[in-house]
Amino acid sequence: MKYLAIFLTTVLFATAGAEAKPLKVFILAGQSNMEGPANISTFDYIGDDPATAPMLKMMRGADGKPTVCDGAWISYLTGAGEKNFEISGKLTAGYGSLWGQDATRPGDKIGPEFTFGLTMDAAFDEPVLIIKAAWGGKSLHTDFRPPSAGPFEMPARTKELWDQHPQGAHGIPKLEERDAWWQGVRDRTGVYYRLMIDHVKQVLADPKQVIPGYDASQGYEIAGFAWLQGWNDMVDGHVYPNHNQPDRYALYSELLAHFIRDVRKDLNAPKMPFVIGVMGVGGLQDESADMAAFRRAMAAPAAMPEFKGNVVAVQTAPFWSEELGAIDKKRATIRQMRYFLDSMHKDHANADGKMTDEQKREFMTKFEADLITPADVALWKRGASNAGYHYLGCAKTFALMGQAFAEANLQRLAELKGG
């Protein structure tokens, strides 16, 4: 019986090895919202909504602590300036923004990667590897500029405006400073695209450095890419000067199409599913012309014939917390009133400039108390941890995003494989 047990064990391991499927690799890239600004302290807010309470159970273990995946790992490249670093391990909460935190271990924030990985781990029997590369404050037009897009060129309309202001104004450099400005653009062009690609290649050259039990004989499959970026492009009036025009951000669509082609070429993954996380800051109620134009531009590549069936745009506006957004607007009103008092703005309490600092403090204390209720304060503390352009640092929002990106990716994989 002893020898029979040994024989059966050997057969089982041999069978398992024979049936081992390739490691599933997913790449996540972008700027600060892909880094992830949502503090773990806002997890409880997810459980307040019956629709998302089950997701919170997936994100937490029985001990109440964030889930640590058994079948999903992550390698995350981030940093600031020239100081980039990699952190890796089994996927759990904490692989979000690491600004000001210990760069050797997971921190206290998440981005979309957590629920993206949890969803993928549940979907596959084989191991999952997420390779994430994200840095705050980076543009597609320069920092992530893909090689096939060619060198950066300033729009003709912007050049005309600059020519009218040789002394500089509103972010326009002075004439004598423009050579140095252009050199800075050339130096930055494509730097983060190359860092991203190099990081992916370096990890895939030896996945065992991230996954200790990885068997090279099983190989790997680059099974998807998720992109969450856009803020720095959306607010750049020099690169995209046609304010309030429907086609203001057409260049972004062109650049993103180049990006998709180049990533696939550089990673030798011609049909790799590509998920575009479309800007959703402000939610469905943000109907400004520029926001609408940018969202259309971000989503546009998914409708291009060459990308049919393997590129998908996921709208993130539905994941914005409207109730937290309403409180954020009240907070903005308070900041504005504080500015009005300090600047002696006409038609406001300190228009004549005679209020003392103590009087201004008393005025603002009452103004804030009348505007923001104790319930607002409690709700904000429970659900928000950052600014509006970071989706309020709401873990519920980022959890929904990550899950949606994963589900869209899985659907593309199924369609490509005829499932």
C-alpha positions as CSV (number, residue, x, y, z in Angstrom):
1,M,0.0,0.0,0.0
2,K,2.9,2.3,0.8
3,Y,4.3,1.9,-2.7
4,L,0.9,2.3,-4.2
5,A,0.5,5.6,-2.4
6,I,3.8,6.8,-3.7
7,F,2.9,5.7,-7.2
8,L,-0.4,7.5,-7.1
9,T,1.2,10.6,-5.8
10,T,3.7,10.6,-8.6
11,V,1.0,10.1,-11.2
12,L,-1.1,12.9,-9.7
13,F,1.8,15.4,-9.8
14,A,2.8,14.3,-13.3
15,T,-0.8,14.8,-14.5
16,A,-1.0,18.2,-12.8
17,G,2.2,19.2,-14.6
18,A,0.9,18.0,-17.9
19,E,-2.3,19.9,-17.5
20,A,-0.7,23.1,-16.3
21,K,-1.9,26.1,-18.3
22,P,0.2,29.1,-19.1
23,L,0.5,31.9,-16.6
24,K,-2.1,34.6,-17.3
25,V,-0.4,38.0,-17.5
26,F,-2.3,41.3,-17.4
27,I,-0.7,44.8,-17.7
28,L,-2.2,47.8,-15.9
29,A,-0.8,51.3,-16.8
30,G,-1.6,55.0,-16.5
31,Q,-1.2,57.9,-14.2
32,S,-2.3,58.7,-10.6
33,N,-5.7,57.1,-10.7
34,M,-4.1,53.9,-11.9
35,E,-1.6,54.3,-9.1
36,G,-4.6,54.3,-6.8
37,P,-5.5,57.0,-4.3
38,A,-8.3,55.2,-2.4
39,N,-7.5,54.6,1.3
40,I,-8.2,51.2,2.8
41,S,-10.0,53.1,5.5
42,T,-12.9,53.7,3.1
43,F,-13.6,49.9,2.6
44,D,-16.6,49.9,5.0
45,Y,-18.4,52.3,2.7
46,I,-18.5,49.6,0.1
47,G,-20.6,47.4,2.5
48,D,-23.2,50.2,3.0
49,D,-24.6,49.5,-0.5
50,P,-26.4,46.1,-0.9
51,A,-25.3,46.1,-4.5
52,T,-21.6,46.2,-3.6
53,A,-21.6,44.5,-0.2
54,P,-20.8,41.1,-1.8
55,M,-17.7,42.7,-3.4
56,L,-16.5,43.8,0.0
57,K,-16.7,40.2,1.2
58,M,-14.4,39.3,-1.7
59,M,-12.0,42.0,-0.7
60,R,-11.8,41.0,2.9
61,G,-11.0,37.7,4.7
62,A,-12.9,36.2,7.6
63,D,-10.6,38.1,9.9
64,G,-11.7,41.4,8.5
65,K,-8.3,42.1,6.9
66,P,-7.8,42.6,3.2
67,T,-7.7,39.4,1.1
68,V,-4.4,38.0,0.2
69,C,-4.6,36.1,-3.1
70,D,-3.3,32.6,-3.4
71,G,-3.4,32.5,-7.2
72,A,-2.6,36.1,-8.2
73,W,0.7,38.1,-7.9
74,I,1.7,41.6,-8.8
75,S,4.8,43.5,-9.8
76,Y,4.3,47.2,-9.5
77,L,6.7,49.9,-10.9
78,T,6.1,53.4,-9.7
79,G,8.0,56.4,-8.2
80,A,8.7,60.0,-8.6
81,G,11.1,61.8,-10.9
82,E,14.2,59.7,-11.3
83,K,13.5,57.6,-8.2
84,N,11.5,54.7,-9.5
85,F,11.1,51.4,-7.7
86,E,9.4,48.0,-8.0
87,I,7.3,46.3,-5.3
88,S,6.0,42.8,-5.8
89,G,4.3,39.9,-4.0
90,K,1.0,38.1,-3.7
91,L,-1.8,40.5,-4.6
92,T,-3.5,42.2,-1.7
93,A,-4.7,45.7,-0.8
94,G,-1.9,48.2,-0.6
95,Y,-0.6,48.2,-4.2
96,G,-2.0,51.6,-4.8
97,S,-0.3,55.0,-4.5
98,L,2.9,54.7,-2.4
99,W,3.6,58.5,-2.2
100,G,5.3,59.2,1.1
101,Q,5.1,55.5,2.2
102,D,7.6,52.7,2.7
103,A,8.6,51.6,-0.8
104,T,9.5,48.1,0.3
105,R,6.0,46.9,1.2
106,P,2.3,47.4,0.4
107,G,0.9,50.7,1.7
108,D,-2.7,51.8,2.7
109,K,-4.2,52.5,-0.7
110,I,-5.7,50.7,-3.7
111,G,-6.4,51.5,-7.3
112,P,-8.2,49.2,-9.8
113,E,-5.6,46.5,-9.5
114,F,-7.0,44.9,-6.3
115,T,-10.5,43.9,-7.6
116,F,-9.1,43.4,-11.1
117,G,-6.8,40.8,-9.7
118,L,-9.4,39.2,-7.4
119,T,-11.8,38.9,-10.4
120,M,-9.1,37.3,-12.6
121,D,-8.0,35.0,-9.8
122,A,-11.6,33.7,-9.5
123,A,-11.9,33.3,-13.3
124,F,-8.8,31.2,-13.9
125,D,-7.5,28.0,-12.4
126,E,-4.0,28.9,-13.6
127,P,-2.0,31.6,-11.8
128,V,-2.4,35.2,-12.6
129,L,0.3,37.9,-12.8
130,I,-0.5,41.6,-12.8
131,I,2.3,43.9,-14.1
132,K,1.5,47.4,-13.1
133,A,3.3,50.6,-14.2
134,A,1.9,53.9,-13.1
135,W,3.1,57.4,-12.2
136,G,1.2,60.5,-11.1
137,G,0.9,63.6,-13.3
138,K,1.9,62.0,-16.6
139,S,0.5,62.8,-20.1
140,L,0.0,60.7,-23.1
141,H,1.0,63.5,-25.5
142,T,4.5,63.6,-24.0
143,D,5.4,61.3,-21.0
144,F,3.7,58.1,-22.4
145,R,4.0,59.2,-26.0
146,P,4.2,56.0,-28.1
147,P,7.1,55.7,-30.7
148,S,4.9,55.6,-33.8
149,A,3.3,58.9,-32.9
150,G,6.5,60.7,-33.8
151,P,8.0,63.7,-32.1
152,F,5.8,66.1,-30.1
153,E,4.6,69.1,-32.1
154,M,2.7,72.1,-30.8
155,P,-0.6,72.8,-32.5
156,A,-0.6,75.7,-35.0
157,R,-3.1,77.7,-33.0
158,T,-1.0,77.5,-29.9
159,K,2.1,78.6,-31.8
160,E,0.2,81.7,-33.0
161,L,-0.9,82.5,-29.4
162,W,2.7,82.1,-28.2
163,D,4.0,84.4,-30.9
164,Q,1.6,87.1,-29.6
165,H,3.1,86.8,-26.1
166,P,6.9,87.0,-26.4
167,Q,7.0,88.1,-22.7
168,G,5.1,85.0,-21.6
169,A,1.6,84.8,-20.0
170,H,-0.8,82.2,-18.6
171,G,1.7,79.4,-18.7
172,I,3.4,80.5,-21.9
173,P,7.2,80.6,-21.5
174,K,9.1,83.8,-22.3
175,L,10.7,83.9,-25.8
176,E,14.2,83.6,-24.3
177,E,13.1,80.5,-22.3
178,R,11.5,78.6,-25.1
179,D,14.5,76.7,-26.4
180,A,15.0,75.3,-22.9
181,W,11.3,74.5,-22.7
182,W,11.4,72.6,-25.9
183,Q,14.5,70.7,-24.8
184,G,12.6,69.7,-21.7
185,V,9.8,68.3,-23.8
186,R,12.2,66.3,-26.0
187,D,13.9,64.9,-22.9
188,R,10.6,63.8,-21.4
189,T,9.0,62.4,-24.6
190,G,8.2,58.7,-24.4
191,V,10.2,58.2,-21.2
192,Y,7.3,56.5,-19.3
193,Y,6.3,54.5,-22.3
194,R,9.8,53.0,-22.4
195,L,9.9,52.5,-18.6
196,M,6.6,50.6,-18.8
197,I,7.6,48.4,-21.7
198,D,11.1,47.7,-20.2
199,H,9.4,46.8,-16.9
200,V,7.0,44.3,-18.5
201,K,9.9,42.7,-20.4
202,Q,12.1,42.5,-17.4
203,V,9.4,40.8,-15.3
204,L,8.5,38.3,-18.1
205,A,12.2,37.4,-18.7
206,D,12.0,35.6,-15.3
207,P,8.5,35.5,-13.8
208,K,9.9,33.5,-10.9
209,Q,11.3,36.6,-9.4
210,V,7.7,37.6,-8.6
211,I,6.1,34.1,-8.4
212,P,8.5,31.8,-6.5
213,G,6.6,28.6,-7.7
214,Y,6.5,29.6,-11.3
215,D,7.5,26.7,-13.7
216,A,9.1,28.0,-16.9
217,S,7.7,25.0,-18.7
218,Q,4.2,26.2,-18.3
219,G,5.0,29.5,-20.1
220,Y,2.8,32.6,-20.0
221,E,0.2,34.4,-22.1
222,I,-0.2,38.2,-22.2
223,A,-3.9,38.2,-21.8
224,G,-4.9,41.8,-21.4
225,F,-4.0,45.5,-20.9
226,A,-5.9,48.1,-18.9
227,W,-5.3,51.8,-19.4
228,L,-6.4,54.5,-16.9
229,Q,-5.0,57.9,-17.6
230,G,-6.1,61.3,-19.0
231,W,-6.3,64.1,-16.5
232,N,-3.0,65.8,-17.6
233,D,-4.1,65.7,-21.2
234,M,-7.6,66.9,-20.5
235,V,-6.4,70.0,-18.7
236,D,-3.6,70.9,-21.1
237,G,-4.8,74.0,-23.0
238,H,-1.6,74.3,-25.0
239,V,-1.7,70.8,-26.5
240,Y,-5.5,70.8,-26.9
241,P,-6.4,74.5,-27.4
242,N,-9.9,74.3,-28.9
243,H,-11.9,74.8,-25.8
244,N,-15.6,73.8,-25.8
245,Q,-15.2,72.3,-29.3
246,P,-16.6,68.7,-29.9
247,D,-13.3,67.7,-31.6
248,R,-11.0,69.4,-29.1
249,Y,-9.3,66.1,-28.1
250,A,-9.1,64.4,-31.4
251,L,-5.3,64.2,-31.1
252,Y,-5.7,62.1,-27.9
253,S,-7.7,59.5,-29.9
254,E,-4.9,59.4,-32.4
255,L,-2.2,59.1,-29.8
256,L,-4.1,56.3,-27.9
257,A,-4.5,54.4,-31.2
258,H,-0.7,54.6,-31.7
259,F,-0.2,53.5,-28.1
260,I,-2.3,50.4,-28.5
261,R,-0.5,49.4,-31.7
262,D,2.9,50.0,-30.3
263,V,2.3,48.2,-27.0
264,R,1.0,45.1,-28.9
265,K,4.0,45.3,-31.3
266,D,6.6,45.8,-28.5
267,L,5.2,42.9,-26.5
268,N,4.6,40.7,-29.4
269,A,0.9,40.4,-28.5
270,P,-1.0,41.5,-31.7
271,K,-4.5,40.6,-30.5
272,M,-4.0,41.3,-26.8
273,P,-7.3,42.6,-25.4
274,F,-7.0,46.3,-24.5
275,V,-9.4,48.0,-22.0
276,I,-9.7,51.8,-22.0
277,G,-10.9,53.2,-18.6
278,V,-12.7,56.3,-19.8
279,M,-12.5,59.4,-17.6
280,G,-15.3,59.5,-15.1
281,V,-14.4,62.2,-12.7
282,G,-17.5,64.2,-11.8
283,G,-19.8,61.3,-12.6
284,L,-22.7,61.3,-15.0
285,Q,-23.8,64.8,-13.9
286,D,-20.7,66.4,-15.3
287,E,-22.0,67.6,-18.6
288,S,-19.4,70.2,-19.4
289,A,-18.4,70.4,-23.1
290,D,-14.7,69.6,-22.5
291,M,-15.4,66.6,-20.3
292,A,-17.9,65.2,-22.8
293,A,-15.4,65.8,-25.6
294,F,-12.6,64.1,-23.7
295,R,-14.7,61.1,-22.8
296,R,-15.6,60.7,-26.5
297,A,-11.9,61.0,-27.5
298,M,-10.8,58.4,-25.0
299,A,-13.5,55.9,-26.1
300,A,-13.0,56.5,-29.8
301,P,-10.3,53.9,-30.6
302,A,-12.6,51.1,-29.5
303,A,-14.8,51.9,-32.5
304,M,-12.0,51.8,-35.0
305,P,-12.4,48.9,-37.5
306,E,-8.8,47.7,-36.8
307,F,-9.6,47.3,-33.1
308,K,-13.0,45.6,-33.5
309,G,-13.5,42.9,-30.9
310,N,-10.2,43.4,-29.1
311,V,-10.4,47.0,-27.7
312,V,-13.2,48.0,-25.4
313,A,-13.9,51.3,-23.6
314,V,-15.3,51.1,-20.1
315,Q,-17.1,54.2,-18.9
316,T,-16.0,55.0,-15.3
317,A,-18.5,57.9,-14.7
318,P,-21.2,55.5,-13.4
319,F,-18.8,54.4,-10.6
320,W,-18.5,58.0,-9.2
321,S,-20.2,58.4,-5.9
322,E,-22.8,61.0,-6.4
323,E,-23.5,61.4,-2.7
324,L,-19.9,62.0,-1.9
325,G,-19.6,64.3,-5.0
326,A,-22.4,66.4,-3.6
327,I,-20.5,66.9,-0.3
328,D,-17.3,67.7,-2.3
329,K,-19.2,70.5,-4.1
330,K,-20.1,71.9,-0.6
331,R,-16.5,71.7,0.4
332,A,-15.6,73.6,-2.8
333,T,-18.1,76.3,-1.9
334,I,-16.4,76.7,1.4
335,R,-13.0,77.0,-0.2
336,Q,-14.4,79.6,-2.5
337,M,-15.9,81.6,0.3
338,R,-12.6,81.6,2.2
339,Y,-10.9,82.9,-1.0
340,F,-13.6,85.7,-1.3
341,L,-13.0,86.8,2.3
342,D,-9.2,86.9,1.9
343,S,-9.4,88.7,-1.5
344,M,-12.0,91.2,-0.4
345,H,-14.2,90.1,-3.3
346,K,-17.1,92.5,-4.0
347,D,-20.6,91.4,-2.9
348,H,-19.2,89.3,-0.1
349,A,-18.9,89.8,3.7
350,N,-15.4,91.2,3.6
351,A,-15.8,93.4,0.5
352,D,-14.5,96.5,2.4
353,G,-11.6,94.5,3.8
354,K,-12.4,95.5,7.5
355,M,-12.9,92.0,8.9
356,T,-10.2,90.8,11.3
357,D,-8.7,87.3,11.1
358,E,-10.8,86.3,14.1
359,Q,-14.0,87.6,12.5
360,K,-13.2,85.7,9.3
361,R,-12.6,82.5,11.2
362,E,-16.0,83.0,13.0
363,F,-17.7,83.7,9.8
364,M,-16.3,80.6,8.1
365,T,-17.1,78.4,11.1
366,K,-20.8,79.4,10.8
367,F,-20.8,79.3,7.0
368,E,-19.4,75.7,7.1
369,A,-21.7,74.5,9.8
370,D,-24.8,75.8,7.9
371,L,-23.7,74.1,4.7
372,I,-22.2,70.8,5.8
373,T,-24.3,68.7,8.2
374,P,-22.8,66.3,10.8
375,A,-24.2,63.5,8.6
376,D,-22.2,64.9,5.7
377,V,-19.0,64.9,7.8
378,A,-19.5,61.3,8.9
379,L,-20.3,60.1,5.3
380,W,-17.3,61.9,3.9
381,K,-15.0,60.3,6.5
382,R,-16.4,56.9,5.8
383,G,-16.2,57.0,2.0
384,A,-13.7,59.6,0.7
385,S,-10.0,60.0,1.2
386,N,-8.8,62.3,-1.6
387,A,-9.6,65.0,-4.1
388,G,-12.2,65.1,-6.9
389,Y,-9.7,64.5,-9.7
390,H,-8.8,61.3,-7.8
391,Y,-12.4,60.1,-7.8
392,L,-12.5,61.4,-4.2
393,G,-10.2,58.5,-3.1
394,C,-13.3,56.3,-2.8
395,A,-12.4,52.6,-2.5
396,K,-15.9,51.7,-3.7
397,T,-15.3,53.6,-7.0
398,F,-12.0,52.0,-7.6
399,A,-13.2,48.5,-6.7
400,L,-16.1,48.9,-9.2
401,M,-13.6,50.1,-11.8
402,G,-11.2,47.2,-11.3
403,Q,-14.0,44.6,-11.5
404,A,-15.4,46.2,-14.7
405,F,-12.0,46.3,-16.4
406,A,-11.5,42.7,-15.6
407,E,-15.0,41.6,-16.8
408,A,-14.5,43.5,-20.0
409,N,-11.2,41.9,-20.5
410,L,-12.6,38.4,-19.8
411,Q,-15.3,39.0,-22.4
412,R,-12.8,40.0,-25.0
413,L,-10.8,36.9,-24.3
414,A,-13.8,34.7,-24.6
415,E,-14.8,36.3,-27.9
416,L,-11.3,36.0,-29.3
417,K,-11.2,32.3,-28.4
418,G,-14.7,31.7,-29.7
419,G,-16.1,31.1,-26.3
